[in-house]
């Protein structure tokens, strides 16, 4: 099973970067590719750095090699966000993107939510009722399994 988001690893810098969606993840990804010396390549690939992260970077020989290294001596940078601010950001994301709203409506037993809309209180009720260790990464607990090892 692949844990998302996968860590960002810069083997030459002996650096691992862990982040969570809705916690400055785009800025962190841009910063990381700058540290890795691949920012120009990432920008050429896509304006959205996560496209580069998800395709060329994670599929690269560099990343596959890095995943086989002994990472115990690497520096780990973990970027987190205040949980309430992150919940508010995730709520705005759910309202704008709407892809998660049918899941929330079904989970809360509110079929009218898709036409009426969702309140922040309903969203928080949803978050209180899901397993935050395994749910959508945008709402998931800001803890990565790598943290248990390093």
C-alpha positions as semicolon CSV with decimal commas, in nm:
position;residue;x (nm);y (nm);z (nm)
1;X;0,000;0,000;0,000
2;X;0,133;0,342;-0,098
3;X;0,093;0,615;0,164
4;X;0,003;0,952;0,015
5;X;0,166;1,185;-0,007
6;X;0,491;0,997;-0,043
7;X;0,794;1,164;0,114
8;X;1,011;1,390;-0,097
9;X;1,372;1,270;-0,084
10;X;1,686;1,455;-0,191
11;X;1,959;1,191;-0,155
12;X;2,257;1,422;-0,217
13;X;2,133;1,664;0,049
14;X;2,040;1,373;0,279
15;X;1,700;1,538;0,316
16;X;1,346;1,404;0,351
17;X;1,049;1,640;0,333
18;X;0,711;1,533;0,469
19;X;0,399;1,739;0,412
20;X;0,022;1,719;0,421
21;X;-0,227;1,846;0,167
22;X;-0,372;2,182;0,270
23;X;-0,056;2,263;0,468
24;X;0,139;2,481;0,222
25;X;0,205;2,166;0,021
26;X;0,240;2,348;-0,311
27;X;0,494;2,593;-0,168
28;X;0,679;2,308;0,002
29;X;0,691;2,112;-0,323
30;X;0,825;2,411;-0,516
31;X;1,088;2,472;-0,245
32;X;1,188;2,105;-0,252
33;X;1,236;2,097;-0,630
34;X;1,448;2,411;-0,597
35;X;1,666;2,230;-0,339
36;X;1,685;1,928;-0,568
37;X;1,790;2,143;-0,864
38;X;1,484;2,042;-1,064
39;X;1,264;2,351;-1,042
40;X;1,310;2,445;-1,409
41;X;1,225;2,089;-1,518
42;X;0,920;2,085;-1,289
43;X;0,795;2,422;-1,421
44;X;0,846;2,311;-1,778
45;X;0,647;1,995;-1,711
46;X;0,349;2,177;-1,554
47;X;0,250;2,501;-1,382
48;X;0,116;2,286;-1,098
49;X;0,420;2,129;-0,923
50;X;0,224;1,830;-0,796
51;X;0,187;1,701;-1,151
52;X;0,565;1,681;-1,174
53;X;0,585;1,528;-0,825
54;X;0,326;1,261;-0,907
55;X;0,468;1,161;-1,243
56;X;0,830;1,227;-1,336
57;X;0,967;1,269;-0,982
58;X;0,809;0,966;-0,808
59;X;0,869;0,756;-1,121
60;X;1,231;0,867;-1,160
61;X;1,539;0,649;-1,112
62;X;1,658;0,910;-0,859
63;X;1,349;0,855;-0,640
64;X;1,350;0,477;-0,674
65;X;1,719;0,472;-0,576
66;X;1,653;0,708;-0,284
67;X;1,377;0,479;-0,152
68;X;1,629;0,193;-0,130
69;X;1,877;0,393;0,079
70;X;1,919;0,372;0,454
71;X;1,743;0,696;0,543
72;X;1,812;0,690;0,918
73;X;2,083;0,956;0,896
74;X;1,878;1,193;0,680
75;X;1,741;1,524;0,805
76;X;1,361;1,521;0,812
77;X;1,161;1,837;0,757
78;X;0,794;1,806;0,849
79;X;0,556;2,083;0,746
80;X;0,223;2,100;0,929
81;X;-0,058;2,352;0,961
82;X;-0,275;2,452;1,254
83;X;-0,552;2,188;1,248
84;X;-0,839;2,439;1,266
85;X;-0,694;2,654;0,986
86;X;-0,640;2,338;0,782
87;X;-1,001;2,228;0,842
88;X;-1,123;2,568;0,723
89;X;-0,904;2,541;0,413
90;X;-1,025;2,185;0,350
91;X;-1,385;2,306;0,381
92;X;-1,324;2,578;0,121
93;X;-1,157;2,316;-0,100
94;X;-1,456;2,080;-0,065
95;X;-1,699;2,360;-0,152
96;X;-1,499;2,474;-0,457
97;X;-1,396;2,134;-0,595
98;X;-1,726;1,962;-0,506
99;X;-1,573;1,618;-0,573
100;X;-1,592;1,519;-0,205
101;X;-1,938;1,666;-0,139
102;X;-2,131;1,358;-0,259
103;X;-1,925;1,144;-0,020
104;X;-1,993;1,384;0,269
105;X;-2,366;1,407;0,184
106;X;-2,398;1,029;0,177
107;X;-2,193;0,988;0,496
108;X;-2,412;1,241;0,681
109;X;-2,735;1,108;0,528
110;X;-2,820;1,444;0,370
111;X;-2,913;1,395;0,002
112;X;-3,015;1,764;-0,032
113;X;-2,663;1,884;0,050
114;X;-2,562;1,886;-0,316
115;X;-2,831;2,141;-0,403
116;X;-2,858;2,327;-0,071
117;X;-2,487;2,340;0,005
118;X;-2,283;2,243;0,307
119;X;-2,220;2,441;0,623
120;X;-1,889;2,446;0,807
121;X;-2,067;2,281;1,100
122;X;-2,173;1,991;0,876
123;X;-1,818;1,960;0,747
124;X;-1,681;1,947;1,103
125;X;-1,944;1,685;1,193
126;X;-1,822;1,484;0,896
127;X;-1,459;1,514;1,010
128;X;-1,553;1,404;1,362
129;X;-1,715;1,090;1,224
130;X;-1,444;0,963;0,986
131;X;-1,122;0,780;1,058
132;X;-0,872;1,066;1,026
133;X;-0,588;0,817;1,000
134;X;-0,716;0,673;0,670
135;X;-0,955;0,925;0,513
136;X;-0,898;1,159;0,218
137;X;-0,545;1,308;0,248
138;X;-0,689;1,662;0,249
139;X;-0,856;1,584;0,584
140;X;-0,621;1,319;0,719
141;X;-0,422;1,345;1,039
142;X;-0,096;1,530;0,977
143;X;0,123;1,237;1,065
144;X;0,322;1,030;0,821
145;X;0,425;0,666;0,886
146;X;0,787;0,761;0,809
147;X;0,782;0,963;1,132
148;X;0,750;0,638;1,327
149;X;1,070;0,510;1,170
150;X;1,296;0,815;1,164
